[in-house]
Amino acid sequence: MTMANKISSGLVQNLLQKLEELNESLEKASIAEYIELYRKPRRLLYLNFLAGIVRGFGIAIGFTVVGAFFLYGLGKIASLNLPVVGEFVAEITRIVQNELARRP
Protein backbone atom coordinates (compact mmCIF):
# COMPACT_ATOMS: atom_id res chain seq x y z
CA MET A 1 0.00 0.00 0.00
CA THR A 2 1.43 3.32 -0.99
CA MET A 3 1.42 6.53 0.99
CA ALA A 4 -1.29 8.05 -1.25
CA ASN A 5 -3.57 5.06 -0.60
CA LYS A 6 -3.06 5.40 3.16
CA ILE A 7 -3.93 9.10 3.05
CA SER A 8 -6.98 8.48 0.87
CA SER A 9 -8.12 5.61 3.08
CA GLY A 10 -7.77 7.76 6.20
CA LEU A 11 -9.54 10.66 4.51
CA VAL A 12 -12.40 8.42 3.37
CA GLN A 13 -12.77 6.96 6.88
CA ASN A 14 -12.81 10.47 8.36
CA LEU A 15 -15.43 11.61 5.85
CA LEU A 16 -17.59 8.55 6.56
CA GLN A 17 -17.38 9.22 10.28
CA LYS A 18 -18.35 12.87 9.78
CA LEU A 19 -21.29 11.82 7.58
CA GLU A 20 -22.51 9.43 10.27
CA GLU A 21 -22.29 12.18 12.89
CA LEU A 22 -24.18 14.56 10.60
CA ASN A 23 -26.85 11.92 9.98
CA GLU A 24 -27.29 11.35 13.72
CA SER A 25 -27.51 15.10 14.35
CA LEU A 26 -30.19 15.51 11.68
CA GLU A 27 -32.19 12.63 13.13
CA LYS A 28 -31.97 14.15 16.61
CA ALA A 29 -33.13 17.53 15.28
CA SER A 30 -36.16 15.93 13.60
CA ILE A 31 -35.45 17.69 10.33
CA ALA A 32 -37.65 15.18 8.49
CA GLU A 33 -40.67 16.28 10.54
CA TYR A 34 -40.07 19.93 9.68
CA ILE A 35 -39.76 19.11 5.99
CA GLU A 36 -42.99 17.11 6.17
CA LEU A 37 -44.74 20.12 7.73
CA TYR A 38 -43.66 22.33 4.86
CA ARG A 39 -44.94 19.78 2.37
CA LYS A 40 -48.37 19.92 4.05
CA PRO A 41 -49.18 23.61 4.54
CA ARG A 42 -52.66 22.90 5.92
CA ARG A 43 -51.19 20.93 8.80
CA LEU A 44 -48.68 23.71 9.44
CA LEU A 45 -51.51 26.28 9.54
CA TYR A 46 -53.57 24.05 11.82
CA LEU A 47 -50.70 23.54 14.27
CA ASN A 48 -49.89 27.26 14.30
CA PHE A 49 -53.56 28.08 14.86
CA LEU A 50 -53.72 25.72 17.84
CA ALA A 51 -50.47 27.13 19.22
CA GLY A 52 -51.91 30.66 18.96
CA ILE A 53 -55.06 29.63 20.84
CA VAL A 54 -53.01 28.02 23.60
CA ARG A 55 -50.74 31.07 23.88
CA GLY A 56 -53.74 33.39 24.06
CA PHE A 57 -55.34 31.25 26.74
CA GLY A 58 -52.08 31.24 28.70
CA ILE A 59 -51.79 35.00 28.47
CA ALA A 60 -55.38 35.41 29.71
CA ILE A 61 -54.81 33.09 32.67
CA GLY A 62 -51.49 34.74 33.48
CA PHE A 63 -52.97 38.23 33.33
CA THR A 64 -55.82 37.15 35.59
CA VAL A 65 -53.44 35.73 38.19
CA VAL A 66 -51.14 38.76 38.11
CA GLY A 67 -54.15 41.11 38.27
CA ALA A 68 -55.55 39.23 41.25
CA PHE A 69 -52.22 39.52 43.10
CA PHE A 70 -52.09 43.23 42.25
CA LEU A 71 -55.60 43.86 43.55
CA TYR A 72 -54.90 41.79 46.65
CA GLY A 73 -51.76 43.81 47.33
CA LEU A 74 -53.61 47.06 46.66
CA GLY A 75 -56.27 46.03 49.17
CA LYS A 76 -53.60 45.29 51.77
CA ILE A 77 -51.97 48.67 51.16
CA ALA A 78 -55.36 50.39 51.41
CA SER A 79 -55.97 48.73 54.77
CA LEU A 80 -52.88 50.51 56.11
CA ASN A 81 -54.84 53.79 55.84
CA LEU A 82 -52.10 55.68 54.05
CA PRO A 83 -53.52 59.07 53.01
CA VAL A 84 -52.50 59.05 49.33
CA VAL A 85 -53.27 55.39 48.70
CA GLY A 86 -56.56 55.56 50.62
CA GLU A 87 -57.75 58.48 48.51
CA PHE A 88 -56.74 56.66 45.33
CA VAL A 89 -58.65 53.50 46.29
CA ALA A 90 -61.65 55.58 47.38
CA GLU A 91 -61.70 57.35 44.00
CA ILE A 92 -61.56 54.03 42.16
CA THR A 93 -64.42 52.74 44.31
CA ARG A 94 -66.51 55.85 43.56
CA ILE A 95 -65.90 55.46 39.82
CA VAL A 96 -66.93 51.81 39.88
CA GLN A 97 -70.06 52.53 41.93
CA ASN A 98 -71.08 55.36 39.58
CA GLU A 99 -70.64 53.11 36.54
CA LEU A 100 -72.68 50.35 38.16
CA ALA A 101 -75.43 52.82 39.09
CA ARG A 102 -75.70 54.08 35.47
CA ARG A 103 -76.31 50.64 34.03
CA PRO A 104 -79.92 49.39 33.98
C-alpha positions in Angstrom: 0.0 0.0 0.0 1.4 3.3 -1.0 1.4 6.5 1.0 -1.3 8.1 -1.2 -3.6 5.1 -0.6 -3.1 5.4 3.2 -3.9 9.1 3.1 -7.0 8.5 0.9 -8.1 5.6 3.1 -7.8 7.8 6.2 -9.5 10.7 4.5 -12.4 8.4 3.4 -12.8 7.0 6.9 -12.8 10.5 8.4 -15.4 11.6 5.8 -17.6 8.6 6.6 -17.4 9.2 10.3 -18.4 12.9 9.8 -21.3 11.8 7.6 -22.5 9.4 10.3 -22.3 12.2 12.9 -24.2 14.6 10.6 -26.9 11.9 10.0 -27.3 11.4 13.7 -27.5 15.1 14.3 -30.2 15.5 11.7 -32.2 12.6 13.1 -32.0 14.2 16.6 -33.1 17.5 15.3 -36.2 15.9 13.6 -35.5 17.7 10.3 -37.7 15.2 8.5 -40.7 16.3 10.5 -40.1 19.9 9.7 -39.8 19.1 6.0 -43.0 17.1 6.2 -44.7 20.1 7.7 -43.7 22.3 4.9 -44.9 19.8 2.4 -48.4 19.9 4.0 -49.2 23.6 4.5 -52.7 22.9 5.9 -51.2 20.9 8.8 -48.7 23.7 9.4 -51.5 26.3 9.5 -53.6 24.0 11.8 -50.7 23.5 14.3 -49.9 27.3 14.3 -53.6 28.1 14.9 -53.7 25.7 17.8 -50.5 27.1 19.2 -51.9 30.7 19.0 -55.1 29.6 20.8 -53.0 28.0 23.6 -50.7 31.1 23.9 -53.7 33.4 24.1 -55.3 31.2 26.7 -52.1 31.2 28.7 -51.8 35.0 28.5 -55.4 35.4 29.7 -54.8 33.1 32.7 -51.5 34.7 33.5 -53.0 38.2 33.3 -55.8 37.2 35.6 -53.4 35.7 38.2 -51.1 38.8 38.1 -54.1 41.1 38.3 -55.5 39.2 41.3 -52.2 39.5 43.1 -52.1 43.2 42.3 -55.6 43.9 43.6 -54.9 41.8 46.7 -51.8 43.8 47.3 -53.6 47.1 46.7 -56.3 46.0 49.2 -53.6 45.3 51.8 -52.0 48.7 51.2 -55.4 50.4 51.4 -56.0 48.7 54.8 -52.9 50.5 56.1 -54.8 53.8 55.8 -52.1 55.7 54.0 -53.5 59.1 53.0 -52.5 59.0 49.3 -53.3 55.4 48.7 -56.6 55.6 50.6 -57.8 58.5 48.5 -56.7 56.7 45.3 -58.6 53.5 46.3 -61.6 55.6 47.4 -61.7 57.4 44.0 -61.6 54.0 42.2 -64.4 52.7 44.3 -66.5 55.9 43.6 -65.9 55.5 39.8 -66.9 51.8 39.9 -70.1 52.5 41.9 -71.1 55.4 39.6 -70.6 53.1 36.5 -72.7 50.4 38.2 -75.4 52.8 39.1 -75.7 54.1 35.5 -76.3 50.6 34.0 -79.9 49.4 34.0 
